[in-house]
Amino acid sequence: MRELKKEEIEYAISRLEVHMASRGLNQSDLDELTGVEQSTISKILHRKQEPCLENLQKLFGGLGLQLADVLKAA
């Protein structure tokens, strides 16, 4: 997959928040589903760290989604 633009990253993070909320998942739940550390998830969700492509793919994969499909809906 190509390098993501800042707007795409922001859109992906906002969609991640929506999907987490709709499923009643917290950061620790997502950590268990994906293997991405809760502290990293927190930094991503609070916009203190820009996520790498691999972590975004893992986070959406843990929710049964493909990052590419989420970005296509943008």
N, C-alpha and C positions, 0 to 999 in steps of 0.2 A: 504494500500500500504506500502511496505517496506521502510526503510530508504534509501535515495538516496546517491550515491557516489558523490564526488566532480566533477568528470568528467561528470556525468549525469546532475548535476546542471548546470555546465558551458554549456553543450550542449543545455539544455532546455532554458537557458537565451539567447543563440545565436539564437536559433530558434524563440524565442519570438520576438527578435529584427527584424528578417527577416519578420515574419508575420505582425508585426506592420507596418513596412515600406511598405510592399506590399499592405496594405490596407489604407495607408495614415493616420494612427492613431498616435496621440501623447500620452504622458503620461496622460494628463488630460482626453482624450477620453477613455483611458483604465480604468482610475479611475471610470468614469461614468458607464462603462460597467460591472465592476467587484466589485466595492465597496472597492477595495484595494486603500488606499490613494496614491495620486500622489507622495508625498514625499517618501513613501516606494518603489514605483515603481522606482523612480529615484535612490534610494540607491541600489536597486537590479541591475538595468541596468548598473550602474557605478561600480559595484562590490564592493560596500562599505558595503553591508549587504548581508549575505547569506539568501536566501529566505526560509521560512518554507514551508513544503510540501503543506499545506492548501492554502497559497498564490499562489504558482505555479499552483495548480489546478484551483483556481479562475481565474487567469490571462489567462490561456489557455481556460477555460470554457467560458470566455467573448468573446473569438474569435471563439467560436463554435468548439473547439478542446478538446480532452482528453489528459491530460499529459501522460498517459500510452501509448497512440498511438504515440505520438511524440517521446517518448523514445524508442519505438520499432523500429522506423525508423533509429535510430542511428547506 
